[in-house]
Amino acid sequence: IYGTCDCPGFDHDIIEVAVHTGVGFYALIWFGFDGDDKWKTRKARLLKVIQSNPKVPYVIRAVKCGSKPLFDMVLPID
């Protein structure tokens, strides 16, 4: 599940789904759990899509950088 965002075309696919369903979303540049620098590639890829896809202003509400979405139960809430 966590590697899904690294699949080729992922960002474009998510944008197309959002446009098709009429929803907006918050894009996450995931840092991962390994302490590596893959997030830099994810950031560059997302920024390229943001700059090149004319549908982006209608669906991406904000871009967040972080290690994970909240409340997915990977880490304890405490």
PyMOL Python script that loads the backbone (N, CA, C, O; Angstrom):
from pymol import cmd

cmd.read_pdbstr("""\
ATOM      1  N   ILE A   1       0.827  -1.197   0.000  1.00  0.00           N
ATOM      2  CA  ILE A   1       0.000   0.000   0.000  1.00  0.00           C
ATOM      3  C   ILE A   1       0.874   1.266   0.000  1.00  0.00           C
ATOM      4  O   ILE A   1       0.552   2.228  -0.696  1.00  0.00           O
ATOM      5  N   TYR A   2       1.967   1.280   0.764  1.00  0.00           N
ATOM      6  CA  TYR A   2       2.755   2.504   0.876  1.00  0.00           C
ATOM      7  C   TYR A   2       3.527   2.830  -0.397  1.00  0.00           C
ATOM      8  O   TYR A   2       3.787   4.002  -0.670  1.00  0.00           O
ATOM      9  N   GLY A   3       3.894   1.832  -1.173  1.00  0.00           N
ATOM     10  CA  GLY A   3       4.642   2.083  -2.394  1.00  0.00           C
ATOM     11  C   GLY A   3       3.786   2.521  -3.574  1.00  0.00           C
ATOM     12  O   GLY A   3       4.315   2.845  -4.637  1.00  0.00           O
ATOM     13  N   THR A   4       2.485   2.534  -3.396  1.00  0.00           N
ATOM     14  CA  THR A   4       1.587   2.892  -4.492  1.00  0.00           C
ATOM     15  C   THR A   4       1.895   4.266  -5.058  1.00  0.00           C
ATOM     16  O   THR A   4       1.807   4.474  -6.268  1.00  0.00           O
ATOM     17  N   CYS A   5       2.251   5.199  -4.200  1.00  0.00           N
ATOM     18  CA  CYS A   5       2.497   6.566  -4.671  1.00  0.00           C
ATOM     19  C   CYS A   5       3.752   6.675  -5.529  1.00  0.00           C
ATOM     20  O   CYS A   5       3.978   7.713  -6.152  1.00  0.00           O
ATOM     21  N   ASP A   6       4.561   5.641  -5.574  1.00  0.00           N
ATOM     22  CA  ASP A   6       5.768   5.661  -6.402  1.00  0.00           C
ATOM     23  C   ASP A   6       5.552   5.046  -7.786  1.00  0.00           C
ATOM     24  O   ASP A   6       6.484   5.000  -8.588  1.00  0.00           O
ATOM     25  N   CYS A   7       4.348   4.579  -8.075  1.00  0.00           N
ATOM     26  CA  CYS A   7       4.059   3.994  -9.385  1.00  0.00           C
ATOM     27  C   CYS A   7       4.053   5.085 -10.455  1.00  0.00           C
ATOM     28  O   CYS A   7       3.582   6.194 -10.202  1.00  0.00           O
ATOM     29  N   PRO A   8       4.567   4.784 -11.644  1.00  0.00           N
ATOM     30  CA  PRO A   8       4.549   5.770 -12.729  1.00  0.00           C
ATOM     31  C   PRO A   8       3.119   6.212 -13.051  1.00  0.00           C
ATOM     32  O   PRO A   8       2.217   5.382 -13.165  1.00  0.00           O
ATOM     33  N   GLY A   9       2.923   7.499 -13.193  1.00  0.00           N
ATOM     34  CA  GLY A   9       1.613   8.031 -13.547  1.00  0.00           C
ATOM     35  C   GLY A   9       0.655   8.190 -12.393  1.00  0.00           C
ATOM     36  O   GLY A   9      -0.484   8.613 -12.595  1.00  0.00           O
ATOM     37  N   PHE A  10       1.087   7.860 -11.175  1.00  0.00           N
ATOM     38  CA  PHE A  10       0.191   7.911 -10.015  1.00  0.00           C
ATOM     39  C   PHE A  10      -0.437   9.290  -9.841  1.00  0.00           C
ATOM     40  O   PHE A  10      -1.649   9.399  -9.657  1.00  0.00           O
ATOM     41  N   ASP A  11       0.376  10.341  -9.898  1.00  0.00           N
ATOM     42  CA  ASP A  11      -0.136  11.694  -9.661  1.00  0.00           C
ATOM     43  C   ASP A  11      -1.182  12.082 -10.705  1.00  0.00           C
ATOM     44  O   ASP A  11      -2.226  12.635 -10.362  1.00  0.00           O
ATOM     45  N   HIS A  12      -0.906  11.796 -11.971  1.00  0.00           N
ATOM     46  CA  HIS A  12      -1.884  12.085 -13.024  1.00  0.00           C
ATOM     47  C   HIS A  12      -3.166  11.274 -12.824  1.00  0.00           C
ATOM     48  O   HIS A  12      -4.264  11.792 -13.023  1.00  0.00           O
ATOM     49  N   ASP A  13      -3.030  10.017 -12.436  1.00  0.00           N
ATOM     50  CA  ASP A  13      -4.206   9.170 -12.217  1.00  0.00           C
ATOM     51  C   ASP A  13      -5.093   9.730 -11.114  1.00  0.00           C
ATOM     52  O   ASP A  13      -6.315   9.779 -11.260  1.00  0.00           O
ATOM     53  N   ILE A  14      -4.487  10.151 -10.019  1.00  0.00           N
ATOM     54  CA  ILE A  14      -5.255  10.699  -8.898  1.00  0.00           C
ATOM     55  C   ILE A  14      -5.977  11.976  -9.317  1.00  0.00           C
ATOM     56  O   ILE A  14      -7.131  12.188  -8.946  1.00  0.00           O
ATOM     57  N   ILE A  15      -5.306  12.818 -10.081  1.00  0.00           N
ATOM     58  CA  ILE A  15      -5.924  14.057 -10.559  1.00  0.00           C
ATOM     59  C   ILE A  15      -7.121  13.733 -11.454  1.00  0.00           C
ATOM     60  O   ILE A  15      -8.179  14.348 -11.315  1.00  0.00           O
ATOM     61  N   GLU A  16      -6.966  12.788 -12.357  1.00  0.00           N
ATOM     62  CA  GLU A  16      -8.067  12.411 -13.250  1.00  0.00           C
ATOM     63  C   GLU A  16      -9.257  11.855 -12.472  1.00  0.00           C
ATOM     64  O   GLU A  16     -10.403  12.180 -12.779  1.00  0.00           O
ATOM     65  N   VAL A  17      -8.995  11.026 -11.476  1.00  0.00           N
ATOM     66  CA  VAL A  17     -10.080  10.482 -10.654  1.00  0.00           C
ATOM     67  C   VAL A  17     -10.789  11.607  -9.909  1.00  0.00           C
ATOM     68  O   VAL A  17     -12.018  11.624  -9.836  1.00  0.00           O
ATOM     69  N   ALA A  18     -10.029  12.541  -9.360  1.00  0.00           N
ATOM     70  CA  ALA A  18     -10.628  13.660  -8.630  1.00  0.00           C
ATOM     71  C   ALA A  18     -11.498  14.512  -9.548  1.00  0.00           C
ATOM     72  O   ALA A  18     -12.601  14.903  -9.168  1.00  0.00           O
ATOM     73  N   VAL A  19     -11.014  14.799 -10.743  1.00  0.00           N
ATOM     74  CA  VAL A  19     -11.805  15.575 -11.702  1.00  0.00           C
ATOM     75  C   VAL A  19     -13.080  14.816 -12.064  1.00  0.00           C
ATOM     76  O   VAL A  19     -14.168  15.392 -12.082  1.00  0.00           O
ATOM     77  N   HIS A  20     -12.943  13.543 -12.346  1.00  0.00           N
ATOM     78  CA  HIS A  20     -14.085  12.722 -12.761  1.00  0.00           C
ATOM     79  C   HIS A  20     -15.157  12.630 -11.676  1.00  0.00           C
ATOM     80  O   HIS A  20     -16.350  12.632 -11.978  1.00  0.00           O
ATOM     81  N   THR A  21     -14.734  12.551 -10.421  1.00  0.00           N
ATOM     82  CA  THR A  21     -15.688  12.399  -9.315  1.00  0.00           C
ATOM     83  C   THR A  21     -16.100  13.725  -8.693  1.00  0.00           C
ATOM     84  O   THR A  21     -17.011  13.769  -7.867  1.00  0.00           O
ATOM     85  N   GLY A  22     -15.431  14.807  -9.088  1.00  0.00           N
ATOM     86  CA  GLY A  22     -15.800  16.125  -8.579  1.00  0.00           C
ATOM     87  C   GLY A  22     -15.341  16.398  -7.158  1.00  0.00           C
ATOM     88  O   GLY A  22     -16.022  17.103  -6.413  1.00  0.00           O
ATOM     89  N   VAL A  23     -14.205  15.856  -6.776  1.00  0.00           N
ATOM     90  CA  VAL A  23     -13.687  16.092  -5.427  1.00  0.00           C
ATOM     91  C   VAL A  23     -12.315  16.757  -5.496  1.00  0.00           C
ATOM     92  O   VAL A  23     -11.609  16.657  -6.499  1.00  0.00           O
ATOM     93  N   GLY A  24     -11.960  17.423  -4.429  1.00  0.00           N
ATOM     94  CA  GLY A  24     -10.615  17.967  -4.280  1.00  0.00           C
ATOM     95  C   GLY A  24      -9.852  17.128  -3.279  1.00  0.00           C
ATOM     96  O   GLY A  24     -10.440  16.333  -2.546  1.00  0.00           O
ATOM     97  N   PHE A  25      -8.536  17.305  -3.246  1.00  0.00           N
ATOM     98  CA  PHE A  25      -7.742  16.532  -2.296  1.00  0.00           C
ATOM     99  C   PHE A  25      -6.494  17.299  -1.886  1.00  0.00           C
ATOM    100  O   PHE A  25      -6.093  18.266  -2.534  1.00  0.00           O
ATOM    101  N   TYR A  26      -5.895  16.846  -0.804  1.00  0.00           N
ATOM    102  CA  TYR A  26      -4.638  17.388  -0.303  1.00  0.00           C
ATOM    103  C   TYR A  26      -3.536  16.415  -0.700  1.00  0.00           C
ATOM    104  O   TYR A  26      -3.524  15.267  -0.255  1.00  0.00           O
ATOM    105  N   ALA A  27      -2.617  16.872  -1.534  1.00  0.00           N
ATOM    106  CA  ALA A  27      -1.528  16.007  -1.993  1.00  0.00           C
ATOM    107  C   ALA A  27      -0.481  15.879  -0.882  1.00  0.00           C
ATOM    108  O   ALA A  27      -0.124  16.867  -0.240  1.00  0.00           O
ATOM    109  N   LEU A  28      -0.006  14.680  -0.667  1.00  0.00           N
ATOM    110  CA  LEU A  28       0.985  14.415   0.371  1.00  0.00           C
ATOM    111  C   LEU A  28       2.290  13.960  -0.262  1.00  0.00           C
ATOM    112  O   LEU A  28       2.318  12.987  -1.015  1.00  0.00           O
ATOM    113  N   ILE A  29       3.365  14.666   0.046  1.00  0.00           N
ATOM    114  CA  ILE A  29       4.704  14.200  -0.312  1.00  0.00           C
ATOM    115  C   ILE A  29       5.172  13.376   0.879  1.00  0.00           C
ATOM    116  O   ILE A  29       5.558  13.917   1.915  1.00  0.00           O
ATOM    117  N   TRP A  30       5.132  12.069   0.714  1.00  0.00           N
ATOM    118  CA  TRP A  30       5.383  11.153   1.821  1.00  0.00           C
ATOM    119  C   TRP A  30       6.873  10.986   2.056  1.00  0.00           C
ATOM    120  O   TRP A  30       7.621  10.687   1.125  1.00  0.00           O
ATOM    121  N   PHE A  31       7.313  11.180   3.305  1.00  0.00           N
ATOM    122  CA  PHE A  31       8.720  11.005   3.664  1.00  0.00           C
ATOM    123  C   PHE A  31       9.106   9.540   3.778  1.00  0.00           C
ATOM    124  O   PHE A  31      10.273   9.193   3.596  1.00  0.00           O
ATOM    125  N   GLY A  32       8.151   8.681   4.073  1.00  0.00           N
ATOM    126  CA  GLY A  32       8.444   7.261   4.239  1.00  0.00           C
ATOM    127  C   GLY A  32       8.909   6.950   5.649  1.00  0.00           C
ATOM    128  O   GLY A  32       8.988   7.831   6.505  1.00  0.00           O
ATOM    129  N   PHE A  33       9.215   5.682   5.874  1.00  0.00           N
ATOM    130  CA  PHE A  33       9.622   5.222   7.200  1.00  0.00           C
ATOM    131  C   PHE A  33      11.098   4.878   7.282  1.00  0.00           C
ATOM    132  O   PHE A  33      11.592   4.576   8.369  1.00  0.00           O
ATOM    133  N   ASP A  34      11.825   4.913   6.156  1.00  0.00           N
ATOM    134  CA  ASP A  34      13.195   4.415   6.126  1.00  0.00           C
ATOM    135  C   ASP A  34      14.269   5.475   6.323  1.00  0.00           C
ATOM    136  O   ASP A  34      15.444   5.135   6.460  1.00  0.00           O
ATOM    137  N   GLY A  35      13.897   6.752   6.340  1.00  0.00           N
ATOM    138  CA  GLY A  35      14.890   7.809   6.484  1.00  0.00           C
ATOM    139  C   GLY A  35      15.696   8.054   5.217  1.00  0.00           C
ATOM    140  O   GLY A  35      16.738   8.707   5.261  1.00  0.00           O
ATOM    141  N   ASP A  36      15.219   7.531   4.082  1.00  0.00           N
ATOM    142  CA  ASP A  36      15.946   7.744   2.828  1.00  0.00           C
ATOM    143  C   ASP A  36      15.511   9.067   2.183  1.00  0.00           C
ATOM    144  O   ASP A  36      14.747   9.830   2.773  1.00  0.00           O
ATOM    145  N   ASP A  37      15.999   9.326   0.983  1.00  0.00           N
ATOM    146  CA  ASP A  37      15.659  10.592   0.334  1.00  0.00           C
ATOM    147  C   ASP A  37      14.728  10.405  -0.869  1.00  0.00           C
ATOM    148  O   ASP A  37      14.728  11.227  -1.786  1.00  0.00           O
ATOM    149  N   LYS A  38      13.943   9.337  -0.869  1.00  0.00           N
ATOM    150  CA  LYS A  38      12.974   9.126  -1.949  1.00  0.00           C
ATOM    151  C   LYS A  38      11.945  10.252  -2.013  1.00  0.00           C
ATOM    152  O   LYS A  38      11.358  10.499  -3.066  1.00  0.00           O
ATOM    153  N   TRP A  39      11.725  10.934  -0.888  1.00  0.00           N
ATOM    154  CA  TRP A  39      10.748  12.010  -0.871  1.00  0.00           C
ATOM    155  C   TRP A  39      11.130  13.122  -1.844  1.00  0.00           C
ATOM    156  O   TRP A  39      10.259  13.823  -2.359  1.00  0.00           O
ATOM    157  N   LYS A  40      12.431  13.285  -2.099  1.00  0.00           N
ATOM    158  CA  LYS A  40      12.871  14.323  -3.036  1.00  0.00           C
ATOM    159  C   LYS A  40      12.389  14.018  -4.452  1.00  0.00           C
ATOM    160  O   LYS A  40      11.993  14.924  -5.186  1.00  0.00           O
ATOM    161  N   THR A  41      12.423  12.752  -4.830  1.00  0.00           N
ATOM    162  CA  THR A  41      11.910  12.345  -6.139  1.00  0.00           C
ATOM    163  C   THR A  41      10.401  12.531  -6.191  1.00  0.00           C
ATOM    164  O   THR A  41       9.867  13.005  -7.193  1.00  0.00           O
ATOM    165  N   ARG A  42       9.711  12.160  -5.116  1.00  0.00           N
ATOM    166  CA  ARG A  42       8.255  12.338  -5.058  1.00  0.00           C
ATOM    167  C   ARG A  42       7.895  13.814  -5.177  1.00  0.00           C
ATOM    168  O   ARG A  42       6.951  14.174  -5.881  1.00  0.00           O
ATOM    169  N   LYS A  43       8.646  14.663  -4.489  1.00  0.00           N
ATOM    170  CA  LYS A  43       8.398  16.107  -4.542  1.00  0.00           C
ATOM    171  C   LYS A  43       8.597  16.639  -5.955  1.00  0.00           C
ATOM    172  O   LYS A  43       7.745  17.363  -6.469  1.00  0.00           O
ATOM    173  N   ALA A  44       9.700  16.290  -6.580  1.00  0.00           N
ATOM    174  CA  ALA A  44       9.991  16.769  -7.937  1.00  0.00           C
ATOM    175  C   ALA A  44       8.918  16.308  -8.918  1.00  0.00           C
ATOM    176  O   ALA A  44       8.476  17.077  -9.772  1.00  0.00           O
ATOM    177  N   ARG A  45       8.500  15.046  -8.793  1.00  0.00           N
ATOM    178  CA  ARG A  45       7.476  14.510  -9.692  1.00  0.00           C
ATOM    179  C   ARG A  45       6.144  15.231  -9.506  1.00  0.00           C
ATOM    180  O   ARG A  45       5.487  15.588 -10.484  1.00  0.00           O
ATOM    181  N   LEU A  46       5.745  15.446  -8.251  1.00  0.00           N
ATOM    182  CA  LEU A  46       4.481  16.123  -7.986  1.00  0.00           C
ATOM    183  C   LEU A  46       4.520  17.566  -8.474  1.00  0.00           C
ATOM    184  O   LEU A  46       3.554  18.038  -9.075  1.00  0.00           O
ATOM    185  N   LEU A  47       5.612  18.266  -8.228  1.00  0.00           N
ATOM    186  CA  LEU A  47       5.708  19.651  -8.690  1.00  0.00           C
ATOM    187  C   LEU A  47       5.652  19.741 -10.208  1.00  0.00           C
ATOM    188  O   LEU A  47       5.070  20.679 -10.755  1.00  0.00           O
ATOM    189  N   LYS A  48       6.247  18.781 -10.886  1.00  0.00           N
ATOM    190  CA  LYS A  48       6.192  18.754 -12.352  1.00  0.00           C
ATOM    191  C   LYS A  48       4.748  18.580 -12.824  1.00  0.00           C
ATOM    192  O   LYS A  48       4.312  19.247 -13.762  1.00  0.00           O
ATOM    193  N   VAL A  49       4.016  17.687 -12.176  1.00  0.00           N
ATOM    194  CA  VAL A  49       2.613  17.467 -12.528  1.00  0.00           C
ATOM    195  C   VAL A  49       1.788  18.713 -12.232  1.00  0.00           C
ATOM    196  O   VAL A  49       0.937  19.098 -13.034  1.00  0.00           O
ATOM    197  N   ILE A  50       2.030  19.342 -11.093  1.00  0.00           N
ATOM    198  CA  ILE A  50       1.293  20.556 -10.734  1.00  0.00           C
ATOM    199  C   ILE A  50       1.504  21.646 -11.780  1.00  0.00           C
ATOM    200  O   ILE A  50       0.569  22.368 -12.125  1.00  0.00           O
ATOM    201  N   GLN A  51       2.715  21.762 -12.277  1.00  0.00           N
ATOM    202  CA  GLN A  51       3.026  22.797 -13.259  1.00  0.00           C
ATOM    203  C   GLN A  51       2.517  22.459 -14.656  1.00  0.00           C
ATOM    204  O   GLN A  51       2.309  23.366 -15.461  1.00  0.00           O
ATOM    205  N   SER A  52       2.312  21.192 -14.964  1.00  0.00           N
ATOM    206  CA  SER A  52       1.983  20.812 -16.340  1.00  0.00           C
ATOM    207  C   SER A  52       0.532  20.398 -16.571  1.00  0.00           C
ATOM    208  O   SER A  52       0.065  20.428 -17.710  1.00  0.00           O
ATOM    209  N   ASN A  53      -0.187  20.016 -15.530  1.00  0.00           N
ATOM    210  CA  ASN A  53      -1.551  19.526 -15.709  1.00  0.00           C
ATOM    211  C   ASN A  53      -2.546  20.667 -15.478  1.00  0.00           C
ATOM    212  O   ASN A  53      -2.628  21.185 -14.365  1.00  0.00           O
ATOM    213  N   PRO A  54      -3.302  21.070 -16.504  1.00  0.00           N
ATOM    214  CA  PRO A  54      -4.217  22.205 -16.363  1.00  0.00           C
ATOM    215  C   PRO A  54      -5.400  21.949 -15.429  1.00  0.00           C
ATOM    216  O   PRO A  54      -6.109  22.889 -15.071  1.00  0.00           O
ATOM    217  N   LYS A  55      -5.623  20.712 -15.031  1.00  0.00           N
ATOM    218  CA  LYS A  55      -6.743  20.387 -14.141  1.00  0.00           C
ATOM    219  C   LYS A  55      -6.393  20.564 -12.664  1.00  0.00           C
ATOM    220  O   LYS A  55      -7.280  20.577 -11.811  1.00  0.00           O
ATOM    221  N   VAL A  56      -5.117  20.699 -12.367  1.00  0.00           N
ATOM    222  CA  VAL A  56      -4.647  20.765 -10.979  1.00  0.00           C
ATOM    223  C   VAL A  56      -5.345  21.843 -10.144  1.00  0.00           C
ATOM    224  O   VAL A  56      -5.743  21.550  -9.017  1.00  0.00           O
ATOM    225  N   PRO A  57      -5.515  23.071 -10.637  1.00  0.00           N
ATOM    226  CA  PRO A  57      -6.140  24.097  -9.791  1.00  0.00           C
ATOM    227  C   PRO A  57      -7.554  23.747  -9.334  1.00  0.00           C
ATOM    228  O   PRO A  57      -8.050  24.319  -8.363  1.00  0.00           O
ATOM    229  N   TYR A  58      -8.196  22.827 -10.016  1.00  0.00           N
ATOM    230  CA  TYR A  58      -9.566  22.460  -9.677  1.00  0.00           C
ATOM    231  C   TYR A  58      -9.661  21.321  -8.671  1.00  0.00           C
ATOM    232  O   TYR A  58     -10.734  21.069  -8.122  1.00  0.00           O
ATOM    233  N   VAL A  59      -8.553  20.633  -8.425  1.00  0.00           N
ATOM    234  CA  VAL A  59      -8.648  19.471  -7.531  1.00  0.00           C
ATOM    235  C   VAL A  59      -7.636  19.454  -6.387  1.00  0.00           C
ATOM    236  O   VAL A  59      -7.962  18.962  -5.307  1.00  0.00           O
ATOM    237  N   ILE A  60      -6.434  19.966  -6.578  1.00  0.00           N
ATOM    238  CA  ILE A  60      -5.459  19.966  -5.481  1.00  0.00           C
ATOM    239  C   ILE A  60      -5.698  21.198  -4.621  1.00  0.00           C
ATOM    240  O   ILE A  60      -5.588  22.329  -5.096  1.00  0.00           O
ATOM    241  N   ARG A  61      -6.022  20.974  -3.364  1.00  0.00           N
ATOM    242  CA  ARG A  61      -6.309  22.067  -2.428  1.00  0.00           C
ATOM    243  C   ARG A  61      -5.044  22.577  -1.750  1.00  0.00           C
ATOM    244  O   ARG A  61      -4.917  23.772  -1.482  1.00  0.00           O
ATOM    245  N   ALA A  62      -4.121  21.682  -1.478  1.00  0.00           N
ATOM    246  CA  ALA A  62      -2.859  22.041  -0.823  1.00  0.00           C
ATOM    247  C   ALA A  62      -1.896  20.873  -0.987  1.00  0.00           C
ATOM    248  O   ALA A  62      -2.295  19.759  -1.324  1.00  0.00           O
ATOM    249  N   VAL A  63      -0.627  21.153  -0.744  1.00  0.00           N
ATOM    250  CA  VAL A  63       0.394  20.110  -0.756  1.00  0.00           C
ATOM    251  C   VAL A  63       0.981  20.032   0.642  1.00  0.00           C
ATOM    252  O   VAL A  63       1.349  21.053   1.223  1.00  0.00           O
ATOM    253  N   LYS A  64       1.068  18.828   1.181  1.00  0.00           N
ATOM    254  CA  LYS A  64       1.581  18.598   2.527  1.00  0.00           C
ATOM    255  C   LYS A  64       2.816  17.717   2.434  1.00  0.00           C
ATOM    256  O   LYS A  64       2.852  16.764   1.655  1.00  0.00           O
ATOM    257  N   CYS A  65       3.806  18.030   3.214  1.00  0.00           N
ATOM    258  CA  CYS A  65       4.994  17.182   3.328  1.00  0.00           C
ATOM    259  C   CYS A  65       4.969  16.534   4.700  1.00  0.00           C
ATOM    260  O   CYS A  65       4.753  17.212   5.704  1.00  0.00           O
ATOM    261  N   GLY A  66       5.190  15.231   4.750  1.00  0.00           N
ATOM    262  CA  GLY A  66       5.167  14.574   6.041  1.00  0.00           C
ATOM    263  C   GLY A  66       5.463  13.096   5.944  1.00  0.00           C
ATOM    264  O   GLY A  66       5.755  12.562   4.875  1.00  0.00           O
ATOM    265  N   SER A  67       5.378  12.453   7.091  1.00  0.00           N
ATOM    266  CA  SER A  67       5.716  11.038   7.143  1.00  0.00           C
ATOM    267  C   SER A  67       4.516  10.142   6.906  1.00  0.00           C
ATOM    268  O   SER A  67       4.676   8.991   6.498  1.00  0.00           O
ATOM    269  N   LYS A  68       3.320  10.647   7.153  1.00  0.00           N
ATOM    270  CA  LYS A  68       2.143   9.808   6.972  1.00  0.00           C
ATOM    271  C   LYS A  68       0.885  10.622   7.207  1.00  0.00           C
ATOM    272  O   LYS A  68       0.939  11.678   7.837  1.00  0.00           O
ATOM    273  N   PRO A  69      -0.252  10.145   6.708  1.00  0.00           N
ATOM    274  CA  PRO A  69      -1.510  10.788   7.046  1.00  0.00           C
ATOM    275  C   PRO A  69      -1.870  10.519   8.508  1.00  0.00           C
ATOM    276  O   PRO A  69      -1.399   9.546   9.098  1.00  0.00           O
ATOM    277  N   LEU A  70      -2.678  11.353   9.070  1.00  0.00           N
ATOM    278  CA  LEU A  70      -3.088  11.177  10.464  1.00  0.00           C
ATOM    279  C   LEU A  70      -4.052  10.005  10.624  1.00  0.00           C
ATOM    280  O   LEU A  70      -4.839   9.693   9.730  1.00  0.00           O
ATOM    281  N   PHE A  71      -3.969   9.385  11.759  1.00  0.00           N
ATOM    282  CA  PHE A  71      -4.931   8.381  12.215  1.00  0.00           C
ATOM    283  C   PHE A  71      -5.066   7.174  11.289  1.00  0.00           C
ATOM    284  O   PHE A  71      -6.173   6.685  11.061  1.00  0.00           O
ATOM    285  N   ASP A  72      -3.932   6.690  10.752  1.00  0.00           N
ATOM    286  CA  ASP A  72      -3.988   5.443   9.994  1.00  0.00           C
ATOM    287  C   ASP A  72      -3.609   4.256  10.871  1.00  0.00           C
ATOM    288  O   ASP A  72      -3.503   3.129  10.388  1.00  0.00           O
ATOM    289  N   MET A  73      -3.405   4.511  12.161  1.00  0.00           N
ATOM    290  CA  MET A  73      -3.135   3.497  13.187  1.00  0.00           C
ATOM    291  C   MET A  73      -1.782   2.812  13.039  1.00  0.00           C
ATOM    292  O   MET A  73      -1.565   1.752  13.625  1.00  0.00           O
ATOM    293  N   VAL A  74      -0.861   3.401  12.260  1.00  0.00           N
ATOM    294  CA  VAL A  74       0.493   2.860  12.178  1.00  0.00           C
ATOM    295  C   VAL A  74       1.248   3.198  13.452  1.00  0.00           C
ATOM    296  O   VAL A  74       2.005   2.370  13.958  1.00  0.00           O
ATOM    297  N   LEU A  75       1.056   4.388  13.972  1.00  0.00           N
ATOM    298  CA  LEU A  75       1.682   4.821  15.220  1.00  0.00           C
ATOM    299  C   LEU A  75       0.604   5.013  16.274  1.00  0.00           C
ATOM    300  O   LEU A  75      -0.540   5.317  15.937  1.00  0.00           O
ATOM    301  N   PRO A  76       0.948   4.840  17.543  1.00  0.00           N
ATOM    302  CA  PRO A  76      -0.052   5.055  18.588  1.00  0.00           C
ATOM    303  C   PRO A  76      -0.460   6.526  18.659  1.00  0.00           C
ATOM    304  O   PRO A  76       0.350   7.408  18.375  1.00  0.00           O
ATOM    305  N   ILE A  77      -1.690   6.787  19.030  1.00  0.00           N
ATOM    306  CA  ILE A  77      -2.204   8.151  19.118  1.00  0.00           C
ATOM    307  C   ILE A  77      -1.548   8.907  20.264  1.00  0.00           C
ATOM    308  O   ILE A  77      -1.431  10.131  20.198  1.00  0.00           O
ATOM    309  N   ASP A  78      -1.122   8.216  21.305  1.00  0.00           N
ATOM    310  CA  ASP A  78      -0.477   8.868  22.444  1.00  0.00           C
ATOM    311  C   ASP A  78       0.747   9.556  21.944  1.00  0.00           C
ATOM    312  O   ASP A  78       1.466  10.182  22.724  1.00  0.00           O
TER     313      ASP A  78
END
""", "prot")
cmd.dss("prot")
cmd.show_as("cartoon", "prot")
cmd.util.cbc("prot")
cmd.orient("prot")
